[in-house]
C-alpha cells in the first residue's frame, strides 16, 4: 500500500483544485519536510547502526532471492522447506491462493524494482533479460485478475519505470527499448475481456490464453467479486495508458471505480466486501478496512495523487469520514454493517488492515495512525508476528502469518512522517524476528502457526516485492538510493510509478461525477499540506504521548471486551450494560434489560430457555450494540468448556546441522502419552522403526533405543504403536501419514486418539505429521543420516552457538457478516438460579438447520459440540486470561477397517462448527477466498 511522495508537514499550502504539477510537488515536499521532526522519547539511532541494519536487509534479500533463483526459477514461487519451485498443477491445490500463479515467473517479475531500490543494478539488468527471454504470458491457466494486475502488470510497469530511469543515467540498461512496457501492454489486453460485464466490474478470474466464457477458458461463470478486486486497478491501468497512449485501459478502470462509488450505501457512505458484478447488489454487507476492501480506499487517494483528478480525492474523503465515524474505535478498526454502521459485524480484525496507518500518513491523519500502529506492534511483540486475524482482546483468531509486509510498510511511512527513531527500533524488531523465526536454509518460510512457530512451505512473491523494499528504505539515507524515491508513487504491491505520468497523455475526461451522488462538505477535505507544528504542536514527545497509553493494551492489563459503549451514558447516570456472566433468567430486572436490548426469552418444551435478539427491536442503537455484545458473551460462555478440552497443535523442530532449529513442522497431538505442554520438551535423534508400521514388536530395538522413533500410520491403533516403540526403548514417537501427498497446508489438524482402553502406561510423547511434513524429515535422514529433532508444544529459540555458526554476519555489505440480515441471534439457556449453576454447554444437535445459523444451545446434560474456535473471545470473568483460540482440530481413531473414524463422536464439519453465527460463517468463507 502507500505513497512515497505524500504525507503532511510542509509549511506551504496548495490552493483548492490547484494544477496537479503543484499538488504533486507539494505532496512530495511534505513528507521530506516531516522527517526532521522526531520525538525525544526514543534515543536517536546512529548512522552506523542504521547502515548495519540496512546491510542486514540486503543480506536477507540475497538469501531469499538467491534461493528462489537457484532452486525455483522459472517457477512462480519458492517452496523454502523443500527447496523447490511451486508450479501450478504440480502441487496440491491451495484453492484461491493459487490463482496468483500463472506460470509467468511471478517472483522474478514482482522483484524487479526491488533490485533497483536495493542498489542491485547489475542483478536488475540480468533479471530483465531473463524476463524477456523466458516469461510467457500466453499460458492456458486461470488466474486472478486482481493478483495478476498488482503483481505482474505492476511489476512490469515498475521495472519499466526504473529501466528508463537507469538508461537516462547512462550507465546501465543502454540496450533497453521499452521491452517490459510491450509485455505489460500485451498482458493488459489479455485482462481486458474480464471487464465484459454490464456493470463494468471485472470478472474475478480470467484465462490468460482463452479469456472469458469460452469452454476451454474454464471461467466466466462467477457472479461475485470483492470490492478491492474491482477497485484496485486504476494505478496500473492508468499508468499503462499514460505510458503507451492507449486510453482503453484507464477508461475501463475508471468505469469500475465509478460503479463502486455509485453503489456505496448512501446513508453511511460505506461499501461492502463483495458485490455482484452483474446486478451491483452487495453480497456481503459488512464493511471495514481489511481484507476485501483495503486497497480500494488506498487507490482512490493515490489515483488523485498520480492523476490529479479531484473526484478521486472527494470520494476518498467521503469514505474516510465514514471510516473514522463508524469503523475506527481507536486503536481498533472493527467491521460494521453498511446499513447499520453503529453495529459491529465482528469482534476480530485481520492482518491486512495493518496497511491503514500508512494510508493515514498519506492522508495526513497522524494521531490515529500512531494509535493503530502501536496496537499492532504490541500484538507482534506478543506473538513475534501479526496473526492473520486476532480478537479485540488480542487473542489469536487465525494463527497463520504468510510474511505479510503491511506492518513494515506503515512503520516506514510513520517514520517518514515523524522522524521518530522509535520506528527504527520497530523495524529492527521485524528484522530480528524474520531471521530468528522465519529464516530457513532455502529462504524464508511463512508461519503456519504463530503460537507454535511451525512453518508452511511457502514464500509468497510479495515478500520480496514489498518487505525488503520498505525495510531497506526505513534505514537508508537519501544518498544510499541511486534515484529520488520521492519522484514515485507506491502501488499496493509497492511497485514504483513515476509522478510525471500525471502530465502525460491526458486524454481521459476528468468529469467530476462525485457531486452527482452526494453533497460534499469541503471543510472536511484536505487540499493542502499543513505545517508540521499542526501535527506536533511544539511538543517533541507528541508521538510518544499517543503511544504510551497503549503500551499495556495486549499483555499487562485485562483487556475489555470491545464493543461500543458510549461514555456519555455513564456520565448521565445510566447503569453499565448487563454482562452475560451476571445474567439470571429469574431476575425480573435482567429480563427488562434484555427486552430493552432487543433480546427476548422463549421457553422451550424441554425446559430450556432460548434467547433471541432482534436488533431492530432494541430501544436504541446503543442498546442494540449492548445486546449484540451480550449475545457474543453468552456464546463464548457456552463454548468455554469445549475450548478447555481442545489440544493445541505441537511442533517438531529440526535442530541438527544444517537446520539448527530453523525448520519447524506443524504436528498433531495425541490424547495419550507425555503432555508436552506440561513437561519439558523431548529432544533426540530420529530412527525408523522396523516394522515401519510399528504394529508388532520391533525387530531393531537397538536402532531406536534412546531415540525418537518414526512410524508409519496404518494397520493398527496409535496406542499400540506407542507401546511397541516404548518397549523398544524409544523416548518419543512420530507417526507419519501413509496418505501420500497429505499436508497440514490443506488438511485440518490431526489429533491421535487412544484405543478405548487405559493408556496411562504410555509415558512417551507421540506426535503426528502429515506425509509432506514427514517427508522433510525422511529426506533429511537420507542426506545427512544423523537428524536431531525437538518435540515441544511450541518452537524454541535456536541454540546461540549453532546460531553463531550458521547465521551470516549482519555486517556483510551486500550479502525478509453480512449485515445482521437475519437480524437475530439465538442462545438457549437452562432455567437457572445463577450462571454458576448452569454448565452452559452448547447443544446445537437439538436445533433445526434454520436455527443453526444464529443459535447456540445450552444444556446441562450435553457435552459441548461447538468449540467455536474461530469465534469471538472475550474475557468474561474479570481476570486476565491467556487462552488463545485453538486451531480447528480433527482427530481420528486409526483402524485398517475404518481409517476415518472420528475420535470424538461430536466432531462436526466446519459449517456446523461455525453455525452459531451466520455472519461469522460468511466472513470466514469469504476471508478464506481473500487469501487470509
Secondary structure, 3 states (H helix, E strand, C coil): CCCCCCCCECCCCCCCCCCHHHHHHHHHHHHHHHCCCCCCCCCCCCHHHHHHHHHHHHHHHHHHHHHHHHHHCCCCEEECCCCEEECCCCCCCCHHHHHHCCCCCHHHHHCHHHHHHCCCHHHHHHHHHHHHHHCCCCCCCEEEHHHHHHHHHHHHHHHHHHHHHHHHHCCCCCCCCCHHHHHHHHHHHHHHHHHCCCCCCCCCEEECCCECCCHHHCCCCCCEEEHHHHHCCHHHHHHHHHHHCCCHHHHHHHHHHHHHHHCCECCCCECCCEEECCCCCEEECEECCCCCCHHHHHHHHHHHHHHCCHHHHHHHHHHHHHHHHHHEECCEECCEECCCCCCECCCEEEHHHHHHHHHHHHHCCHHHHHHHHHHHHHHHHHHCCCCCEEECCCCEEECCECCCCHHHHHHHHHHHHHCCCHHHHHHHHHHHHHHHHHEECCEECEEEECCCCEEECCECHHHHHHHHHHHHHHHCCHHHCCCCHHHEEECCCCCEEEHHHHHCCCCCCCCCCHHHCCCCCHHHCCCCCCEHHHHCCCCCCHHHHHHHCCCCCCCCCCCCCCCCCCHHHHHCCCCCCCCHHHCCCCCHHHHHHHHHCCEEEEECCCCEEEEEEEHHHCCCHHHHHHHHHHHHHHHHHHHHHHHHHCCCCEEEEECCCCCCCCEEEEEECECCCCCCCCCCCEEEEEEECCCCCCCCCCCCHHHHCCCEEEEECCCCCHHHHHHHHHHCCCCEEEEECCCCCCCCCCCCEEEECCCCCCCCCCCCEEEEECHHHHHHHHHHHHHHCCCEEEEECCCCCCCHHHHHHHCCCCCCCCCCCCCCCCCEEEEEEECCCCHHHCCCCCCHHHCCHHHHCCEECCCCCCCCCCCCCCCCCCCCCCCCCCCCCCCCEEEEECCCCCCCEECCCCCCCHHHHCCCCHHHHHHHHHHHHCCC
